[in-house]
Amino acid sequence: MTGESIPKFTLPALKLWDAIPIDSKQSLLSIVGCGKCRHEVTITNFSGTVTKGDLLLVGKRSECHGDVAKVIERR
């Protein structure tokens, strides 16, 4: 990951993240809505935690570098 920090995850979040297939991870990271840019962007420099059983990624938008979060619901 050029110019990005290594993602930091809590242990429960890492277990959920590791269970996601790699191609799905790429898709999840690249489909993040940005209210400022008004289109979908990629989340960068993110960390992961578990909130109410769901994986929560918090990081920066790829274009405007503002804060963004994405919830990945457990199935």
HELIX and SHEET records of a PDB file:
HELIX    1   1 LEU A   11  ASP A   18  1                                   8    
HELIX    2   2 ILE A   22  SER A   30  1                                   9    
SHEET    1   A 4 LYS A   8  PHE A   9  0                                        
SHEET    2   A 4 ILE A  43  THR A  51  1                                        
SHEET    3   A 4 ASP A  54  ARG A  61 -1                                        
SHEET    4   A 4 ASP A  67  ILE A  72 -1                                        
SHEET    1   B 2 VAL A  32  CYS A  34  0                                        
SHEET    2   B 2 HIS A  39  VAL A  41 -1                                        
END                                                                             
